[in-house]
Amino acid sequence: MSSNSRNRVLPSFFLLQESRPFHIKMTSSQASLLHRFACIICMENKQTSSASPAISPSCKHQSNVCKPCLQMHIRTALSTKFASSEPPLPKCLQCPSEITHEYVQKSFPTLASTYSDYLLQAYLLTIPDYRPCLQSGCSSGQFHSGREEQPIATCPKCSGKSCFTCRIPWHASRTCAEVKEEERVNEELFEKITKICPGCGIRVEKADGCDHMTCRCKTEWCWLCRASYGPIRTLGNEGHRRKCPHWRGPTGEMPVVPVVQVGILAPVQAAP
């Protein structure tokens, strides 16, 4: 068929004769939607001006977290006490980029001094003789020269006592060996009943039977696969991780679960 014949068959509005500019009329409410986004933490529709600024040049994604939620996330991370290991820096809620002190000072100046104290504690914890006070509400600490020979460390500020060896409040009725064994058993149980929040990195415990978790940092995630509820609300069950029992593919396929054959034990009769 010649090109002229094809042109006669096709409706005229399918034939692009020349490029012409066109305009779409929108109401003011429709136009305002172009300047809004849904925060992946609180799931509220916010003005794009309320989105948190990019945390670092390595953040290549669009910011989908509002400023109040990011501020809550940072405050929660900085309020965590670490007795024996260097505290991790708070991270972006959308990628592994670390939230630096410079970023907090510029974006959330009210948290700058808290972050400075946090970094100081992180540095002090690298010194072998230093021990932070473990009493609630006390931010002090001390250098203890007695070590294992004199394990009781007394805080100069609140007089709270802790064990230098075990790094816990003083255990008058138990030996350090008994405490260590008790901690091992508790740690095994702790690993089974808690999981790390993908938002703030703090371990949380499941309080009821629902797999929809909401951390105090406002991050919502699936208990089984730790997927964020932002994609789940957008994609449905396809937003879960592929091996999660809640996952469903775009055409309805389900995750592959290993088949376990269950045998039934029956009494064995003795030979006559």
C-alpha positions, 0 to 999 in steps of 0.5 A: 500500500502506498503512503498516500493510500495509508494517509487516506485510511488513517483519520486526519487527527493521527497525522502530524502535519507540524508541531504546534504548541498546546496548553492544558487548563487546570484549576488552582487546586489541580495546579497545587498538586504539582507542588506537593508530595507524600511523605514516606514516613507520616504519609501526609501530603505536604508542600514540596517546600516542606521536604527535607533538603538533600543530606549529601551529594551521594543522595541521588534520590528525590527527597520524600521525607518531610522536615518534621519526620526527619527531625524526629528521626535524628532526635530519636537516633541521638537519644540512644545510649551506647555503653560499649560500642561507638554509636553509629551516625544517623542515616538518611531514611531513603539511602545509606548516606550518613547525616553529618553534624554540618547538615544538622547544624544547617537544617536543624540548628536546635539539634546541633548541640545534641549532636555535638554531645553525641559525637563527644560520647562517640569519641570517648567510647573509643578510650579503653578507660572511659565509661559513660554513666548508665543512670537514666537522665545522666549524661556524665561519665568517668575515666576509671583506672581500677579496671577489673581489680576494682570494677565498681565505677561511681559516677562523680555527678549522680553517684550511680554505680556501674561495673567496669567489666560488664558495662552494666549497673553494678550487680552486687549479688552476682559475679561477672561470669554469671552476668555474662552467661545471663547476657548470652541467654538474653541476647539469644532471646532478644534476637528472636523477639526484636528486629532493627527498625529500617528507619532509625536502626533501633531494635523494636519488639513486636507488641501484637499479632499485626506485621505492620510496625510503626516505630517511634521515629514514625517509620512504618515497615513490615515485621517479616521483610522490613520493607517500608510501607511507602512502596507498599501503600503505592504498589500494594503487596508487590511493595513487600520484599520478594521472599516475604509471605505477604508479597504478591507479584504484578500478575498475582504470583506468590513467593516460593516457599520451601515445601516441608513434608510432614510424616505421621508416626505410627506405632510399629507392631512387633513381628510375631 
